[in-house]
């Protein structure tokens, strides 16, 4: 809960300035303020989220459902039941099987996008989602 409170305090009153949105993320005893645009991707680990920011990893006690609307303002979208990705970090998206897609980030990280979330990603990227 401390991370959620820290996030709210760090982001209070920033609705008018979305470019300055930052996350308060803990690593050990220290709390780091991270620009949302620096987040590469986020993965779920039970009731925790692991934020991947370059080579750094930050774990916070929040759920995917709680965090999804907060991340949407920074073009960070859900691509799987347990994964968010920053669309600005995506290098390519390619179909793999049964409607799922492989999302490759600029740093080479590969993530799976499930078919359930493909329409959301396509809408965010303004892609045509018609069947091929």
C-alpha positions in Angstrom: 0.0 0.0 0.0 2.9 2.4 0.6 3.7 2.4 -3.1 0.2 3.3 -4.0 0.2 6.2 -1.5 3.6 7.4 -2.8 2.3 7.2 -6.4 -0.7 9.3 -5.5 1.4 11.9 -3.6 3.9 12.2 -6.5 1.2 12.6 -9.1 -1.3 14.8 -7.2 -2.3 17.8 -9.2 -0.5 16.7 -12.4 -3.6 16.2 -14.5 -3.1 19.4 -16.3 0.5 18.5 -17.2 0.6 14.9 -18.5 4.2 15.4 -19.7 5.4 15.6 -16.1 3.7 12.5 -14.9 6.0 10.5 -12.7 5.8 7.3 -10.8 7.2 6.8 -7.3 8.8 3.4 -7.5 10.7 1.7 -4.6 13.9 -0.2 -4.9 15.0 -1.5 -1.5 14.7 1.3 1.1 14.9 4.1 -1.6 12.0 5.6 -3.6 12.8 6.8 -7.1 10.7 9.2 -9.1 10.6 7.8 -12.7 9.1 9.6 -15.7 6.3 7.4 -17.1 7.8 7.8 -20.5 10.9 6.0 -19.3 9.0 2.8 -18.5 9.8 0.1 -21.1 7.3 -2.5 -19.9 5.5 -3.8 -16.8 4.8 -7.4 -15.8 2.5 -8.8 -13.1 3.7 -10.9 -10.3 0.7 -11.8 -8.2 -0.5 -8.6 -6.5 2.7 -6.9 -7.4 3.9 -5.2 -10.6 7.5 -5.2 -11.8 8.4 -2.0 -13.8 11.2 -2.5 -16.3 13.0 0.9 -16.8 16.1 0.4 -18.8 18.3 -2.0 -16.8 16.4 -1.1 -13.5 13.6 -3.1 -12.0 11.1 -1.7 -9.5 8.4 -3.8 -7.7 5.3 -2.2 -6.3 2.2 -3.6 -4.6 -0.5 -2.8 -7.1 -2.6 -4.8 -9.4 -2.9 -4.6 -13.2 -6.5 -3.4 -12.9 -5.4 -0.6 -10.5 -2.5 0.6 -12.7 -4.1 0.4 -16.2 -5.9 3.7 -16.2 -2.8 5.5 -14.7 -0.5 4.1 -17.4 -2.8 4.8 -20.3 -1.9 8.6 -20.2 1.7 7.7 -21.2 0.9 5.4 -24.1 1.5 2.3 -21.9 -1.1 -0.2 -22.9 -2.0 -3.7 -21.8 -0.9 -6.4 -24.3 -1.6 -9.5 -22.2 -3.3 -10.3 -19.0 0.0 -9.9 -17.2 1.9 -7.4 -19.4 1.8 -3.7 -20.2 4.1 -2.2 -22.8 5.2 1.4 -23.6 4.2 1.8 -27.3 7.1 4.2 -27.8 9.5 1.4 -27.0 8.0 -1.1 -29.6 10.2 -1.9 -32.6 8.0 -4.5 -34.3 4.9 -6.6 -33.9 4.5 -9.9 -35.8 1.9 -12.7 -35.7 3.0 -15.9 -34.2 0.0 -18.3 -33.7 -3.7 -18.4 -33.0 -4.0 -14.7 -33.2 -1.2 -14.0 -30.7 1.6 -11.6 -31.7 5.3 -11.2 -30.8 6.1 -7.7 -29.7 9.8 -6.8 -29.9 11.1 -3.8 -28.1 13.9 -1.5 -29.2 16.2 -3.2 -26.7 15.4 -6.7 -28.1 13.0 -7.7 -25.4 10.3 -10.0 -26.8 6.8 -10.1 -25.3 3.7 -11.9 -26.3 0.5 -9.9 -27.1 -2.6 -12.0 -26.8 -5.3 -11.7 -29.4 -7.7 -10.3 -26.7 -5.7 -7.1 -26.4 -4.7 -6.7 -30.1 -7.7 -4.4 -30.9 -6.6 -2.0 -28.1 -3.1 -1.8 -29.3 -4.2 -1.4 -32.9 -6.5 1.4 -31.8 -3.7 3.1 -29.9 -1.5 2.9 -32.9 -4.3 3.8 -35.3 -3.9 0.5 -37.2 -6.6 -1.1 -39.2 -7.8 -4.2 -37.3 -9.7 -5.8 -40.2 -9.0 -9.5 -40.9 -6.4 -10.3 -43.5 
